[in-house]
Amino acid sequence: LEARNYEALRDYLSELHPYEIASLLEEFEEPEQITILSLTPPETAAEALEHLDYDDQYRLLDHSDKAVAKAILAAMGRDAIADLLMAIHPNKAQQIMAMVPEEDLESIKYLMTYPEDSAGGIMSLDYIQAREYWTIEQVIRHFRKVGQKQSIANYIYIVDAIGKLVGVLSLKELLLNDPKSLVSDVMHKNIITVLATADQEEAARIMSQYDLMILPVVNDQGRLVGVITADDIMDVIEEEDTEDIHRLGGSQPLELPYLESSLMTLFSKRIGWLVFLFVVQAVTSNILKYYENVLSSVVTLAFFIPLLADVGGNSGTQASSLIIRALALGEVTVKDIAVILFKELRVSGLIGIVMGFIGYFFAWAISGSATIGMIVACTLIVVLIMSSTIGAILPILGRMCRVDPAVFSAPFITTVVDITALTVYFNIAIRLLNID
Amino acid sequence: LEARNYEALRDYLSELHPYEIASLLEEFEEPEQITILSLTPPETAAEALEHLDYDDQYRLLDHSDKAVAKAILAAMGRDAIADLLMAIHPNKAQQIMAMVPEEDLESIKYLMTYPEDSAGGIMSLDYIQAREYWTIEQVIRHFRKVGQKQSIANYIYIVDAIGKLVGVLSLKELLLNDPKSLVSDVMHKNIITVLATADQEEAARIMSQYDLMILPVVNDQGRLVGVITADDIMDVIEEEDTEDIHRLGGSQPLELPYLESSLMTLFSKRIGWLVFLFVVQAVTSNILKYYENVLSSVVTLAFFIPLLADVGGNSGTQASSLIIRALALGEVTVKDIAVILFKELRVSGLIGIVMGFIGYFFAWAISGSATIGMIVACTLIVVLIMSSTIGAILPILGRMCRVDPAVFSAPFITTVVDITALTVYFNIAIRLLNID
């Protein structure tokens, strides 16, 4: 196929979807990549580039023929260009800016003023406005003039004289309504919007709650400044969930896919938490040292240390992951803390009774002592109740203090629970065995 | 507001978004709910009902005036009715079916043949078909006739004589193209589709990769049978991620939000794993009992048991959560097992050296013995390498055996790692301390 048959290649490429072009680009080296880009329709090439990482976008635009690069940049969404410019070195950004169509520069600079993870940072400027005093016919004529760009969405936003968003019309309604009717009579007036400065998670929550395909973004004066589409929001949801899952596993979130992350990235994202947790967990050694005489007189007690610590860790992890997810989905807020506490106390009480019963017979069988069985059973009940409540409450306290609830990960909860479990265990043992 | 001023209330309700009606319904008791529903436009009421759980949907439809219920059911998406019918008791389903418009019954029964979590189970039937030999003008006329339903999407699907999907046109293209041109000349022919029998996760992956707002669903003959919209897919993504996070925390996924789950549900979703893990972890007690004489001669060894077990658990959890997420996103497949293994060996080797160094000095300080320091350091290195590789490989083996990788949760990994850590620890201790 790469045998210089450019005409056949051009036909083939023009039928492909941008994502397929991107996959194709990833399979080849630079000379072929440049050829493929130059033979792809600029609209498709522009969308294909958005699937690549920023360094590759820059490299391909920089190394392409200047006319090709200019055509691609003209077809690219202004939000995609803004994202690219913010991600690369300022010198390189200058080079790209020099090739961007003059009329797009101002709005790209405007987009760059919003933080990357805000609603303004992910919004697109490819929407169409109309006035409320127009007729449907006028809107259709306007749309025919300005609606050519591929990424333009299926809604027309209606603004008043000062640019304030007052209504919305779908293309379907344009087609179905009488051409003579007034926009203000047929438009929807109750519009759900999001502030440009809001967090992207906020935008995702609104779109998923209201089942929206597109969400208009307004500034604090209520003026329409952009739109967010459902396909952008899917990426946001996946990105945020990935971050939470990485944090829950006790590592800093990776920015790149696992296979593309370098050895040093993986090392540095993981070692920090491991060392921090090691230092905290080292307290357990001090606790055991403190109870050395109890341990030496009844070595059997040591048999159940890992078991008790693990059971506490397990139930704390269960509770914390349920609450962290509920917080992320907005099902639970900090106001529910008392309800959650009460619920966890009852659930873990039930769990404690069942597990205490099992633990009693197990410890009796291993140690041959009913007293040890009793010690293990009592510890299990206390530890299960404590670990569930700690696991459930810590993420909520985190949210209150504006810490990501997901840092209260399995390893973190395990550490906190281990320390309390050991202290409880030895105190119950001292009492029931009459050691001092 | 509830002071019988029905006219004002009707005006107020007609301006609200379905999600807002649903929130309103949740605040009131049944008599008010029935009143609200009867005063809301049926189209909005139908969408509002979809936000409630199935029992409430049934109860409100059953207790509403029959004419109101019929109007709402006529406005409801056929996919939403099918979901409702599958979720409630067959007798109740019969009652609802009796109120569904005759012409919808067959397609609702057809939808019910697909499993709930398949592409067919989440697809909607509200799409519009046209023929490839039509002109744009004909399509617009057809659309004006059949496009009234609110949930109809912004695309027209083009099928051939036997119903095979051959192209797609957006409403935008209807508006922008010359009314005289032929559909087959302007339609897009390279269409991304999904099989109705495919998993809903597959549909989500395709839509998010290709950045699609709508995905046509075909049967195995290539005939168009439905469409999936981005707002449905957002729910799927959130649902699947919630399941993964619950599993990673070591509990069975909850179907209802945390606050709405009953005490017995929370108990039963959590107790199973806790008991299972307890039984496996009980092995640690047997290991310690086996090494009782080593422990009694050097009680100091017990000081580091929880620490070593925790460090292994931490690093295993890190590795497993990174790999589980990468598998869920399709970034990694079972074919990458060798690459991952090699990567984890190197990363964990680095981590092991750093942590071994820290552990050596710490254990020396606590125990006053450089030999104990050495034992702890060596165990740390071995345990860190083992736990990372086990944590990374188990989810992949799970995927190979068609087990959800997310069952290799933090608690599960911790358990496996604890058992190996203790065995390694005592074997190193016996060798370095010359005990036998």
Interface residues (C-beta under 8 A of the other chain):
Chain A: E15 L16 H17 P18 Y19 E47 I140 F143 R144 G147 Q148 I152 N154 S170 L171 K172 L174 L175 L176 K189 N190 I192 A204 M207 S208 Q209 Y210 D211 L212 M213 T229 A230 D231 I233 M234 D235 I237 E238 D241 T242 D244 I245 H246 L248 G249 G250 S251 L254 P257 Y258 L259 L263 L266 F267 R270 I271 W273 L274 V275 L277 F278 Q281 A282 T284 S285 N286 L288 K289 E292 L295 S296 V299 T300 A302 F303 F304 I305 P306 L307 A309 D310 V311 G313 N314 S315 T317 Q318 A319 S320 S321 L322 I323 I324 R325 A326 L329 E331 V332 D336 V339 I340 K343 R346 V347 L350 I351 V354 M355 I358 G359 F362 A363 I366 S409 A410 P411 T414 T415 D418 L422
Chain B: E15 L16 H17 P18 Y19 E47 I140 F143 R144 G147 Q148 I152 N154 S170 L171 K172 L174 L175 L176 K189 N190 I192 A204 M207 S208 Q209 Y210 D211 L212 M213 T229 A230 D231 I233 M234 D235 I237 E238 D241 T242 D244 I245 H246 L248 G249 G250 S251 L254 P257 Y258 L259 L263 L266 F267 R270 I271 W273 L274 V275 L277 F278 Q281 A282 T284 S285 N286 L288 K289 E292 L295 S296 V299 T300 A302 F303 F304 I305 P306 L307 A309 D310 V311 G313 N314 S315 T317 Q318 A319 S320 S321 L322 I323 I324 R325 A326 L329 E331 V332 D336 V339 I340 K343 R346 V347 L350 I351 V354 M355 I358 G359 F362 A363 I366 S409 A410 P411 T414 T415 D418 L422
